[in-house]
Amino acid sequence: MHTPLTSDQIDRLRTFNTCVISDAIETFGVRLEAARIAEKKQQVIELSQKPGASYEELGQAVRELLDFQTVHPGSGEHQWKQQ
């Protein structure tokens, strides 16, 4: 289990720009769980606006989103997971 960051560590991380943080995420293969849920939600939105998308496709995307949120209920709490 990972040790939570201290306030001091978080403050030091705030000094890095987005590019540095992005590179670190890619390098170490970690990702914020909330970002994964956002991607799933975006997939549902895009599919719902896609001409010719079937109800079956949309239903599958919604089920995947709901399943993901059920499996990762604390995702809104900024949990980092190994990719």
MMTF fields as JSON, N, C-alpha, C and O atoms, coordinates in Angstrom:
{
  "mmtfVersion": "1.0.0",
  "mmtfProducer": "UNKNOWN",
  "numBonds": 331,
  "numAtoms": 332,
  "numGroups": 83,
  "numChains": 1,
  "numModels": 1,
  "chainsPerModel": [1],
  "groupsPerChain": [83],
  "chainIdList": ["A"],
  "bondAtomList": [4, 2, 8, 6, 12, 10, 16, 14, 20, 18, 24, 22, 28, 26, 32, 30, 36, 34, 40, 38, 44, 42, 48, 46, 52, 50, 56, 54, 60, 58, 64, 62, 68, 66, 72, 70, 76, 74, 80, 78, 84, 82, 88, 86, 92, 90, 96, 94, 100, 98, 104, 102, 108, 106, 112, 110, 116, 114, 120, 118, 124, 122, 128, 126, 132, 130, 136, 134, 140, 138, 144, 142, 148, 146, 152, 150, 156, 154, 160, 158, 164, 162, 168, 166, 172, 170, 176, 174, 180, 178, 184, 182, 188, 186, 192, 190, 196, 194, 200, 198, 204, 202, 208, 206, 212, 210, 216, 214, 220, 218, 224, 222, 228, 226, 232, 230, 236, 234, 240, 238, 244, 242, 248, 246, 252, 250, 256, 254, 260, 258, 264, 262, 268, 266, 272, 270, 276, 274, 280, 278, 284, 282, 288, 286, 292, 290, 296, 294, 300, 298, 304, 302, 308, 306, 312, 310, 316, 314, 320, 318, 324, 322, 328, 326],
  "bondOrderList": [1, 1, 1, 1, 1, 1, 1, 1, 1, 1, 1, 1, 1, 1, 1, 1, 1, 1, 1, 1, 1, 1, 1, 1, 1, 1, 1, 1, 1, 1, 1, 1, 1, 1, 1, 1, 1, 1, 1, 1, 1, 1, 1, 1, 1, 1, 1, 1, 1, 1, 1, 1, 1, 1, 1, 1, 1, 1, 1, 1, 1, 1, 1, 1, 1, 1, 1, 1, 1, 1, 1, 1, 1, 1, 1, 1, 1, 1, 1, 1, 1, 1],
  "groupList": [{"groupName": "MET", "atomNameList": ["N", "CA", "C", "O"], "elementList": ["N", "C", "C", "O"], "formalChargeList": [0, 0, 0, 0], "bondAtomList": [1, 0, 2, 1, 3, 2], "bondOrderList": [1, 1, 2], "singleLetterCode": "M", "chemCompType": "L-PEPTIDE LINKING"}, {"groupName": "HIS", "atomNameList": ["N", "CA", "C", "O"], "elementList": ["N", "C", "C", "O"], "formalChargeList": [0, 0, 0, 0], "bondAtomList": [1, 0, 2, 1, 3, 2], "bondOrderList": [1, 1, 2], "singleLetterCode": "H", "chemCompType": "L-PEPTIDE LINKING"}, {"groupName": "THR", "atomNameList": ["N", "CA", "C", "O"], "elementList": ["N", "C", "C", "O"], "formalChargeList": [0, 0, 0, 0], "bondAtomList": [1, 0, 2, 1, 3, 2], "bondOrderList": [1, 1, 2], "singleLetterCode": "T", "chemCompType": "L-PEPTIDE LINKING"}, {"groupName": "PRO", "atomNameList": ["N", "CA", "C", "O"], "elementList": ["N", "C", "C", "O"], "formalChargeList": [0, 0, 0, 0], "bondAtomList": [1, 0, 2, 1, 3, 2], "bondOrderList": [1, 1, 2], "singleLetterCode": "P", "chemCompType": "L-PEPTIDE LINKING"}, {"groupName": "LEU", "atomNameList": ["N", "CA", "C", "O"], "elementList": ["N", "C", "C", "O"], "formalChargeList": [0, 0, 0, 0], "bondAtomList": [1, 0, 2, 1, 3, 2], "bondOrderList": [1, 1, 2], "singleLetterCode": "L", "chemCompType": "L-PEPTIDE LINKING"}, {"groupName": "SER", "atomNameList": ["N", "CA", "C", "O"], "elementList": ["N", "C", "C", "O"], "formalChargeList": [0, 0, 0, 0], "bondAtomList": [1, 0, 2, 1, 3, 2], "bondOrderList": [1, 1, 2], "singleLetterCode": "S", "chemCompType": "L-PEPTIDE LINKING"}, {"groupName": "ASP", "atomNameList": ["N", "CA", "C", "O"], "elementList": ["N", "C", "C", "O"], "formalChargeList": [0, 0, 0, 0], "bondAtomList": [1, 0, 2, 1, 3, 2], "bondOrderList": [1, 1, 2], "singleLetterCode": "D", "chemCompType": "L-PEPTIDE LINKING"}, {"groupName": "GLN", "atomNameList": ["N", "CA", "C", "O"], "elementList": ["N", "C", "C", "O"], "formalChargeList": [0, 0, 0, 0], "bondAtomList": [1, 0, 2, 1, 3, 2], "bondOrderList": [1, 1, 2], "singleLetterCode": "Q", "chemCompType": "L-PEPTIDE LINKING"}, {"groupName": "ILE", "atomNameList": ["N", "CA", "C", "O"], "elementList": ["N", "C", "C", "O"], "formalChargeList": [0, 0, 0, 0], "bondAtomList": [1, 0, 2, 1, 3, 2], "bondOrderList": [1, 1, 2], "singleLetterCode": "I", "chemCompType": "L-PEPTIDE LINKING"}, {"groupName": "ARG", "atomNameList": ["N", "CA", "C", "O"], "elementList": ["N", "C", "C", "O"], "formalChargeList": [0, 0, 0, 0], "bondAtomList": [1, 0, 2, 1, 3, 2], "bondOrderList": [1, 1, 2], "singleLetterCode": "R", "chemCompType": "L-PEPTIDE LINKING"}, {"groupName": "PHE", "atomNameList": ["N", "CA", "C", "O"], "elementList": ["N", "C", "C", "O"], "formalChargeList": [0, 0, 0, 0], "bondAtomList": [1, 0, 2, 1, 3, 2], "bondOrderList": [1, 1, 2], "singleLetterCode": "F", "chemCompType": "L-PEPTIDE LINKING"}, {"groupName": "ASN", "atomNameList": ["N", "CA", "C", "O"], "elementList": ["N", "C", "C", "O"], "formalChargeList": [0, 0, 0, 0], "bondAtomList": [1, 0, 2, 1, 3, 2], "bondOrderList": [1, 1, 2], "singleLetterCode": "N", "chemCompType": "L-PEPTIDE LINKING"}, {"groupName": "CYS", "atomNameList": ["N", "CA", "C", "O"], "elementList": ["N", "C", "C", "O"], "formalChargeList": [0, 0, 0, 0], "bondAtomList": [1, 0, 2, 1, 3, 2], "bondOrderList": [1, 1, 2], "singleLetterCode": "C", "chemCompType": "L-PEPTIDE LINKING"}, {"groupName": "VAL", "atomNameList": ["N", "CA", "C", "O"], "elementList": ["N", "C", "C", "O"], "formalChargeList": [0, 0, 0, 0], "bondAtomList": [1, 0, 2, 1, 3, 2], "bondOrderList": [1, 1, 2], "singleLetterCode": "V", "chemCompType": "L-PEPTIDE LINKING"}, {"groupName": "ALA", "atomNameList": ["N", "CA", "C", "O"], "elementList": ["N", "C", "C", "O"], "formalChargeList": [0, 0, 0, 0], "bondAtomList": [1, 0, 2, 1, 3, 2], "bondOrderList": [1, 1, 2], "singleLetterCode": "A", "chemCompType": "L-PEPTIDE LINKING"}, {"groupName": "GLU", "atomNameList": ["N", "CA", "C", "O"], "elementList": ["N", "C", "C", "O"], "formalChargeList": [0, 0, 0, 0], "bondAtomList": [1, 0, 2, 1, 3, 2], "bondOrderList": [1, 1, 2], "singleLetterCode": "E", "chemCompType": "L-PEPTIDE LINKING"}, {"groupName": "GLY", "atomNameList": ["N", "CA", "C", "O"], "elementList": ["N", "C", "C", "O"], "formalChargeList": [0, 0, 0, 0], "bondAtomList": [1, 0, 2, 1, 3, 2], "bondOrderList": [1, 1, 2], "singleLetterCode": "G", "chemCompType": "PEPTIDE LINKING"}, {"groupName": "LYS", "atomNameList": ["N", "CA", "C", "O"], "elementList": ["N", "C", "C", "O"], "formalChargeList": [0, 0, 0, 0], "bondAtomList": [1, 0, 2, 1, 3, 2], "bondOrderList": [1, 1, 2], "singleLetterCode": "K", "chemCompType": "L-PEPTIDE LINKING"}, {"groupName": "TYR", "atomNameList": ["N", "CA", "C", "O"], "elementList": ["N", "C", "C", "O"], "formalChargeList": [0, 0, 0, 0], "bondAtomList": [1, 0, 2, 1, 3, 2], "bondOrderList": [1, 1, 2], "singleLetterCode": "Y", "chemCompType": "L-PEPTIDE LINKING"}, {"groupName": "TRP", "atomNameList": ["N", "CA", "C", "O"], "elementList": ["N", "C", "C", "O"], "formalChargeList": [0, 0, 0, 0], "bondAtomList": [1, 0, 2, 1, 3, 2], "bondOrderList": [1, 1, 2], "singleLetterCode": "W", "chemCompType": "L-PEPTIDE LINKING"}],
  "groupTypeList": [0, 1, 2, 3, 4, 2, 5, 6, 7, 8, 6, 9, 4, 9, 2, 10, 11, 2, 12, 13, 8, 5, 6, 14, 8, 15, 2, 10, 16, 13, 9, 4, 15, 14, 14, 9, 8, 14, 15, 17, 17, 7, 7, 13, 8, 15, 4, 5, 7, 17, 3, 16, 14, 5, 18, 15, 15, 4, 16, 7, 14, 13, 9, 15, 4, 4, 6, 10, 7, 2, 13, 1, 3, 16, 5, 16, 15, 1, 7, 19, 17, 7, 7],
  "groupIdList": [1, 2, 3, 4, 5, 6, 7, 8, 9, 10, 11, 12, 13, 14, 15, 16, 17, 18, 19, 20, 21, 22, 23, 24, 25, 26, 27, 28, 29, 30, 31, 32, 33, 34, 35, 36, 37, 38, 39, 40, 41, 42, 43, 44, 45, 46, 47, 48, 49, 50, 51, 52, 53, 54, 55, 56, 57, 58, 59, 60, 61, 62, 63, 64, 65, 66, 67, 68, 69, 70, 71, 72, 73, 74, 75, 76, 77, 78, 79, 80, 81, 82, 83],
  "secStructList": [7, 7, 7, 7, 7, 7, 2, 2, 2, 2, 2, 2, 2, 6, 6, 1, 7, 2, 2, 2, 2, 2, 2, 2, 2, 2, 2, 2, 6, 3, 3, 3, 2, 2, 2, 2, 2, 2, 2, 2, 2, 2, 2, 2, 2, 2, 2, 2, 2, 1, 6, 6, 7, 7, 2, 2, 2, 2, 2, 2, 2, 2, 2, 2, 2, 2, 2, 2, 2, 2, 2, 7, 6, 6, 4, 4, 4, 7, 7, 3, 3, 3, 7],
  "xCoordList": [0.839, 0.0, 0.885, 1.942, 0.447, 1.218, 0.961, -0.15, 1.995, 1.87, 1.352, 1.892, 0.312, -0.209, 0.862, 1.733, 0.771, 1.706, 1.383, 0.225, 2.419, 2.221, 1.868, 2.039, 1.378, 1.045, 2.266, 2.173, 3.419, 4.666, 5.035, 5.44, 4.892, 5.2, 4.252, 4.678, 2.994, 2.023, 2.359, 2.278, 2.732, 3.112, 4.322, 4.381, 5.295, 6.465, 6.082, 6.635, 5.142, 4.69, 3.994, 4.034, 3.363, 2.655, 3.608, 3.173, 4.892, 5.849, 6.198, 6.755, 5.873, 6.161, 5.088, 3.914, 5.51, 4.524, 3.862, 4.282, 2.836, 2.051, 2.891, 2.69, 3.819, 4.655, 5.499, 5.643, 6.056, 6.889, 6.035, 6.444, 4.869, 3.971, 3.536, 3.507, 3.201, 2.785, 3.89, 3.629, 5.11, 6.242, 6.447, 6.759, 6.272, 6.437, 5.354, 5.636, 4.134, 3.043, 3.349, 3.163, 3.819, 4.151, 5.352, 5.337, 6.374, 7.59, 7.33, 7.806, 6.572, 6.353, 5.101, 4.836, 4.321, 3.162, 2.059, 1.426, 1.82, 0.72, -0.299, 0.014, -1.504, -2.563, -3.636, -3.932, -4.207, -5.272, -6.54, -6.957, -7.155, -8.349, -9.478, -10.237, -9.596, -10.644, -10.485, -11.472, -9.246, -9.007, -9.566, -10.078, -9.472, -10.007, -11.528, -12.119, -12.156, -13.613, -14.002, -14.983, -13.246, -13.533, -13.433, -14.246, -12.45, -12.314, -13.506, -14.011, -13.955, -15.116, -16.359, -17.15, -16.528, -17.672, -17.593, -18.604, -16.399, -16.212, -16.555, -17.143, -16.197, -16.533, -18.044, -18.549, -18.766, -20.23, -20.802, -21.693, -20.29, -20.778, -20.522, -21.416, -19.3, -18.961, -19.799, -20.252, -20.004, -20.79, -22.252, -22.9, -22.769, -24.171, -24.388, -25.51, -23.332, -23.438, -23.03, -23.147, -22.559, -22.093, -23.295, -24.13, -23.373, -24.47, -24.376, -23.302, -25.473, -25.497, -25.075, -25.035, -24.758, -24.389, -25.623, -26.708, -25.454, -26.607, -26.831, -25.941, -28.051, -28.354, -27.491, -27.134, -27.164, -26.324, -24.928, -24.391, -24.344, -23.018, -23.049, -22.177, -24.074, -24.193, -24.429, -23.846, -25.284, -25.55, -24.295, -24.06, -23.484, -22.229, -21.29, -20.665, -21.189, -20.311, -20.792, -19.986, -22.101, -22.654, -22.406, -22.041, -22.6, -22.34, -20.873, -20.573, -19.964, -18.538, -18.241, -17.47, -18.859, -18.671, -19.201, -18.52, -20.401, -20.991, -20.202, -20.001, -19.749, -18.931, -17.634, -17.204, -17.01, -15.746, -15.949, -15.127, -17.047, -17.308, -17.626, -17.328, -18.226, -18.53, -17.259, -17.086, -16.371, -15.121, -14.183, -13.424, -14.23, -13.35, -14.177, -14.176, -14.888, -15.793, -15.1, -15.728, -13.833, -13.137, -12.431, -11.567, -12.778, -12.023, -12.098, -11.206, -13.123, -13.202, -12.275, -12.171, -11.602, -10.718, -9.265, -8.357, -9.043, -7.707, -6.753, -5.678, -7.147, -6.287, -5.448, -5.953, -4.17, -3.265, -3.121, -2.961, -3.178, -3.055, -1.959, -1.747, -1.266, -0.244, -0.936, -1.952, -0.406, -1.005, -0.654, -1.068],
  "yCoordList": [-1.178, 0.0, 1.243, 1.266, 2.256, 3.487, 4.41, 4.469, 5.124, 6.109, 7.409, 7.881, 7.998, 9.271, 10.367, 10.356, 11.298, 12.423, 13.392, 13.561, 14.021, 15.044, 16.358, 16.5, 17.31, 18.628, 19.296, 19.956, 19.118, 19.7, 19.1, 19.82, 17.784, 17.124, 17.603, 17.832, 17.75, 18.232, 19.655, 19.986, 20.488, 21.87, 21.906, 22.726, 21.009, 20.953, 20.474, 20.947, 19.542, 19.068, 20.164, 20.166, 21.087, 22.185, 23.109, 23.877, 23.038, 23.904, 23.375, 24.107, 22.109, 21.53, 21.927, 22.062, 22.111, 22.425, 21.143, 20.036, 21.311, 20.181, 19.19, 17.981, 19.677, 18.789, 17.862, 16.681, 18.38, 17.564, 16.482, 15.324, 16.851, 15.885, 14.83, 13.64, 15.263, 14.335, 13.335, 12.142, 13.817, 12.935, 11.924, 10.76, 12.368, 11.462, 10.379, 9.211, 10.766, 9.789, 8.743, 7.547, 9.195, 8.267, 7.381, 6.173, 7.988, 7.261, 6.17, 5.044, 6.516, 5.569, 4.72, 3.828, 4.994, 4.169, 4.228, 3.211, 5.395, 5.556, 6.528, 7.369, 6.392, 7.219, 7.429, 6.519, 8.594, 8.912, 8.185, 8.29, 7.45, 6.671, 7.558, 7.138, 8.777, 9.681, 9.986, 10.213, 9.991, 10.234, 9.092, 9.315, 7.889, 6.741, 6.811, 6.478, 7.237, 7.374, 8.483, 8.349, 9.567, 10.65, 10.157, 10.539, 9.318, 8.761, 7.886, 7.945, 7.076, 6.216, 7.07, 6.766, 8.133, 9.029, 9.689, 9.813, 10.109, 10.74, 9.765, 10.163, 8.505, 7.497, 7.37, 7.248, 7.398, 7.312, 8.529, 8.397, 9.708, 10.94, 10.915, 11.205, 10.567, 10.535, 9.507, 9.767, 8.36, 7.318, 7.743, 7.436, 8.449, 8.886, 9.934, 10.109, 10.624, 11.654, 11.133, 11.851, 9.906, 9.321, 8.892, 8.105, 9.416, 8.999, 7.497, 6.988, 6.814, 5.395, 4.489, 3.27, 5.052, 4.218, 3.46, 4.031, 2.196, 1.387, 1.503, 1.885, 1.16, 1.137, 0.096, 0.264, -0.968, -2.012, -1.471, -1.731, -0.716, -0.129, 0.84, 0.818, 1.688, 2.676, 1.987, 2.372, 0.969, 0.231, -0.428, -0.436, -0.983, -1.617, -0.59, -0.865, 0.589, 1.638, 2.097, 2.326, 2.228, 2.641, 1.557, 1.869, 0.284, -0.815, -0.832, -1.047, -0.607, -0.568, 0.55, 0.371, 1.71, 2.847, 2.499, 2.725, 1.956, 1.616, 0.526, 0.582, -0.471, -1.537, -0.969, -1.347, -0.064, 0.534, 1.321, 1.248, 2.074, 2.859, 1.965, 2.324, 0.805, -0.13, -0.793, -0.972, -1.157, -1.804, -0.827, -1.213, 0.441, 1.481, 2.565, 3.712, 2.22, 3.2, 4.416, 5.469, 4.32, 5.459, 6.313, 7.114, 6.162, 6.84, 8.351, 9.044, 8.869, 10.307, 10.823, 12.032, 9.924, 10.304, 10.403, 10.329, 10.566, 10.755, 9.621, 9.846, 8.427, 7.268, 7.033, 7.065, 6.8, 6.522, 5.014, 4.303, 4.533, 3.105, 2.882, 3.696, 1.764, 1.368, 1.0, 0.304, 1.452, 1.143, -0.249, -0.697],
  "zCoordList": [0.0, 0.0, 0.0, 0.63, -0.701, -0.813, 0.368, 0.895, 0.773, 1.829, 1.231, 0.231, 1.825, 1.296, 1.364, 2.233, 0.435, 0.423, 1.549, 1.929, 2.074, 3.098, 2.417, 1.206, 3.186, 2.644, 2.035, 1.0, 2.687, 2.18, 0.818, -0.095, 0.691, -0.585, -1.686, -2.818, -1.361, -2.344, -2.772, -3.955, -1.821, -2.152, -3.082, -3.998, -2.844, -3.728, -5.124, -6.116, -5.204, -6.519, -7.314, -8.544, -6.616, -7.298, -8.061, -8.92, -7.752, -8.447, -9.839, -10.657, -10.111, -11.427, -12.434, -12.089, -13.687, -14.71, -15.218, -14.882, -16.021, -16.515, -17.302, -17.184, -18.096, -18.915, -18.06, -18.378, -16.984, -16.104, -15.443, -15.375, -14.964, -14.326, -15.338, -15.026, -16.539, -17.594, -17.919, -18.07, -18.024, -18.302, -17.17, -17.423, -15.934, -14.793, -14.806, -14.534, -15.118, -15.183, -16.241, -16.016, -17.391, -18.47, -18.096, -18.334, -17.516, -17.162, -16.124, -16.262, -15.088, -13.997, -14.175, -13.369, -15.238, -15.545, -14.504, -14.22, -13.932, -12.977, -13.547, -14.39, -13.074, -13.617, -12.561, -11.787, -12.524, -11.591, -12.017, -13.171, -11.101, -11.431, -11.956, -12.829, -11.433, -11.898, -13.391, -14.091, -13.868, -15.296, -16.13, -17.227, -15.623, -16.358, -16.43, -17.457, -15.354, -15.38, -16.352, -17.084, -16.365, -17.302, -18.742, -19.584, -19.03, -20.374, -20.733, -21.854, -19.781, -20.024, -20.284, -21.177, -19.505, -19.697, -21.069, -21.761, -21.461, -22.765, -23.886, -24.892, -23.727, -24.731, -24.885, -26.001, -23.767, -23.812, -24.531, -25.37, -24.204, -24.834, -26.336, -27.13, -26.719, -28.145, -28.895, -30.01, -28.297, -28.939, -29.073, -30.073, -28.066, -28.127, -29.218, -29.693, -29.615, -30.654, -32.034, -33.027, -32.096, -33.344, -34.197, -33.752, -35.421, -36.289, -36.571, -36.892, -36.452, -36.755, -35.616, -35.787, -34.453, -33.308, -32.843, -32.727, -32.584, -32.175, -30.668, -29.907, -30.274, -28.846, -28.136, -26.97, -28.842, -28.268, -27.945, -26.869, -28.883, -28.652, -27.474, -26.606, -27.466, -26.397, -25.059, -24.046, -25.058, -23.828, -23.282, -22.074, -24.187, -23.77, -23.142, -22.118, -23.749, -23.216, -21.836, -20.934, -21.683, -20.386, -19.34, -18.207, -19.704, -18.772, -18.336, -17.161, -19.283, -18.94, -17.959, -17.016, -18.184, -17.282, -15.891, -14.891, -15.827, -14.531, -13.838, -12.624, -14.594, -14.019, -13.463, -12.374, -14.206, -13.777, -12.483, -11.57, -12.411, -11.21, -10.02, -8.881, -10.269, -9.188, -8.672, -7.466, -9.596, -9.214, -8.528, -7.639, -8.937, -8.393, -7.701, -8.147, -6.612, -5.998, -5.423, -5.312, -5.052, -4.47, -5.496, -5.138, -6.769, -7.822, -7.715, -8.205, -7.097, -6.927, -5.853, -5.649, -5.167, -4.064, -4.51, -3.682, -5.785, -6.343, -6.006, -5.451, -6.338, -6.124, -7.375, -8.497, -7.16, -8.273, -8.417, -7.424, -9.638, -9.903, -10.922, -11.821, -10.768, -11.736, -13.048, -13.031, -14.179, -15.473, -15.889, -16.958]
}
